[in-house]
């Protein structure tokens, strides 16, 4: 190992203790955790506290260092990084539905070192299929282009426009991989609202639109910094768009998007410090009144009992979790 990777690995190891010791000393303008906690301080169901503040800071530092590290690697060393420094979890790794007969959409929130996560996922699960990143903007950041160029994966960037939408549909028709980031959008008028952390969050509907039109599977992907220099990638249970074909298109889009963000919420509740959108969350969501207690809660008890007896109901209909938890 050359000197630079050794220095990077050593710096990565000390970031945890460094964030603990300097967190209280850093001003808010350079402390992501303080900015996040200030943004969330009035929200009823949001993470908070000194530990969360430090965890956000550590996650941002480690994610940036990881991205800088992989961008400095040669193509051969980057492939070795994917093989040696990226660990995977999730039953989808052995899922027979990812056999190449249907298109796949990787749904990736802005969470941890997300670009490393979805490129590594394609390298691990679909190495022989091109990856198409649908980026809803006029251009992709140069750093991402460098990562794609060196990854060894056949990568295309589809910018958000009518041409990009057509290209994305054609890619799915060829059973290629499409990467979407549903928690980002440029124009709020093109969004829908779904429940998320006790609020109604504005989100892009493109992932559900493409999945329904192309008969695709949607696989949530979460990337987090590992304790040592590396990345942990969690692949969520695939969401089959066929579950929502029985409804009209607007309702199908809402329900599929709702199921996807229910999956996102479960992961964020487990490790909220890695989400990069906490600062804007209050501005792109609205509070909802908590549901009142029913005078006769027998139907809810019956539903809870049924979900306890048949746990597959929560897997097939993740939106039930909000009712029975």
N, C-alpha and C positions, 0 to 999 in steps of 0.2 A: 504494500500500500504506500502511495506517495505521501509526502509531508502534508500537502493540502487536505486530503481526506482525513488524515489523523487529527489535524487541527480542528477541522469541521466537527468530527465526532466528539472531540473533547469539549468544544464550545457547546455542542448540543446537550451534552450531559449536565453541564453546569447551569443551563437556563432555568431549570426548575428551582434550584436554590437561589439563583440570582433574582428571579421574579419575587420570591418570598421576602428577600432582604431589601429590595429597592422599591417595592410596590408603593409603599406609603410615601416615598420621597419623590416619585415622579409626578410632574404636573399632568393635568388631565389631557392636554393637547398631544402628549406622547404616550398616554396610558389608555389603551383600548378598553381595559376593564372598567376604569373609572367612567369613561364616556358611556359605556353600555349600562352600567348601574344607574347613572343619572337619567338616561333615556327611559329606563324601566321602573323608576322609583314610584310612579303613580299607578302602575299596573297591578291588578289584584293577583294574577296567577302567573307571574313571571319570576325567574330565578333572581337571586340577590345575595348580598352579603360579602364580607371580606374574602372568604375562600373563593367564591365565584369570581370576584374581581381579579384575584391573582391568577386563577385558572384561565380566564380569558386572555390575560396578558401572556402567560406562558404558551398557550396554544397558538396565538398569533406569531410570537417570536419563533417558535419551532416550525410552524408551517412555512414562514418566509425563508428560514434557513434551509429547510428541505428543498424548496423550490429552487433557491439559488444553487444549492449543491447539485441537484440533478441537471440543471441547465449547464453546469460546467463540465459534465461528464461527456466523454466521447460516446458515439452510438453503441459500441461494444460494451463499455462500462455501464451505460444506462440499462442495457438489457440484463447485465449481471446484477445491477441494483434491483430490478424488478424480480429477479429470481431469488436473490439472497436477502433483501432488505424489506420485502413486502410480504406481509402475512394476510391470509384471507380467512374469513369466516362466513358461514351462511350455507343453508341447505341447497341453495341454487347452484352451487358448484357441481352437484351431481344430478341436477334436475333434468329429466329426460325431455322436457319441453324445449330446452335450449339445444335442440339437435340440428338446427339449421333449416328446418322446414317452414319456420315462421320468422318474420322480422322481429328485431328486438330493439327497444328504446331503453337506454340507460338514463334514468331520471336522477340527476345529481344536484343536490342543493349546494349553496355556497357554504361549505362546511369543511373545516380543516384544510389540508392541502388537496383540494378537490381535483385539480387537473391531473396530479400524479395518480390519484385514485382511479379516475375513469380510464386513463391510458393504460395503467397497470391491469385493470379489470379486463379490458379488451385483449391485452397481451396474454393474460392467464386463461380466459374463458373462450375467447373468439379470435385467436391469433391469426387465423387464416381468412378473416373477413374484414373488409374495410370499415373504418370508423368515420362517421360524418358528424361533425359538430355543428349544430344549428345555433348560431350566435346571433341574438337579436340586436344587432348594431351594425354600423356601417363598416367596421373593420375589427379584426381581432388584435389583442395586444401582442406586440412583437415577441414577448417572452413565451407566450403560448405557442406561437408559430415555431420558435426554436425547439420547444419541447416536442411538438409533433414531428418536426423534421428529423430529430435524433432518436425517436422512439422505436423505429423499426416496424411500426404499424402503418399500413396504408391509410392515410388520413386525408380527409377533405373538409374544408371549412365552408359552410353554407351561411351566408349573411342573411339577416332578416329582411326579406323583401318578397315580392311575388315570385321572382326567379328562384329565390332560396326555398320557398315553400314547394314549388314544383320539383326542384332538385331533391328535396328531402323525401317527397312522395315517391319519386323514381328510385331513390336509394333503398327505401323500404320495400318496394316492389321487387328489388333484386336480392332481398333478404340480407341487406347490409345492416350494420349497427348505426343507430342514430343516438347522439348524446344531446339531452335537453337539460336546461337548468330552470325548472319551473318556478323557483322563488325569485326570479328576476324578470323585469319587464321595463320597457322604455316608455310606453304609453298606457296610463292607468285606464283609459277608456276601452282598452282591449283586454280587460281582465274580468275575472269573476270573483265572487267572495265565497270563501269556505271557512268552516269553523277551524280555529287553530289557537291553542293556548287560551281558551275562554273568550276569544274575540273572533270577529269575522275578518279574515285576512284577504287582501286583494292579491290574486295570483294569476299568472299567465295560463291560458287554457290550451296552449299549443300542444302540450304533451298528450292530453286526452284526445284532442282533435286528430293528431297523426295516428295515434294508436287505434282509434275507432275506424278511421278511413282505411288503414292498412292491415287490419286484423293482427295487430302486433301485441307482443308481450311487453310489459313495462317492468323493469327491474330497478328498484331503488339502490343507489350506491352511496356509501358513506366512507370517507377517508379521514382518519385521525392520526396525529403524530404518535409514533410508538415511544416507549420509554427510552430506548436507544435509537440511534440514528436510523430511521426507517419509518414505514407507514403501515398502518393496519387498515385493511379494506373490508367493510361489511357489505355483503350483497343481500339485499332484502328478498323476501318471498315474491316471486313474479306475480304481477297483477294481470290477469287475463282479460283483455278487452271484450272478449265474447260474453263475459258475465253481464255486460251492460247493453247488449244489442237489443233487448226487449223494449227499451224506452225510446222516446223520440230523441233526436240528436242533442238538443240543449240539455235535456235531463241526463242523458248518457254522459255528456261531457262533464256536467257537474258531479255526478256520482263517482265517475272514475277519478276525477281530480280530488274529490273528497277522500276517497280511499287512499290515494297516494299521499295526501298531506296528513292523514291519520297515521300512516307509516312514518312519515317525517317526524311527527310529533312524538311518537313513541321513542324514536332514537334521540331526539333532542331532550326529552325528559331524562333520559339515561345519562347524557353527557352534553349539557346545554352550552358549555363554554366554547365549543368549536364552531358554532353558527356565526357567520359574519354579518348577518342582517339584523341583529338585535337593535342596533342604533336606529335603524329606520322603521323597525317593527311598529312602534306606536303611530307613525305617520301614514302607514299603508294598511291600517286595520282599525276596526271600530269595536268598542265595547258592546257586549250584549248583556241584557239583564239575566241574572241566574234564574233557572226555572223554578217556579213555585212548587211546593210539595202538593201532590195530589191527595185529595181527601180519602180516596180509596186507592191504595197502592198495590192492590192485588195483581193487576196486569203486569206491573214492573217486577213483582216478586216471581211471577210465573216466568217472565222472560229471563230473569237472572238464573232461576233453577234450570231452565232449558239450556242456557249457555254453559252452566256447570256440568250438566249431564252430557252435552255434546259440544266439547271445546272447539271442534272444527267450524262451528258457526262463527266464532270470532275471527278465525283465519279467513273464512270465505267472505264475511261481511264485517270488515274492521270498524265500520261506523257504529256497530252495535256496542262497541266498548265504551263509547261516551254515555250510553244509556244505562249500562249495568254496573259501571265501576263505582 
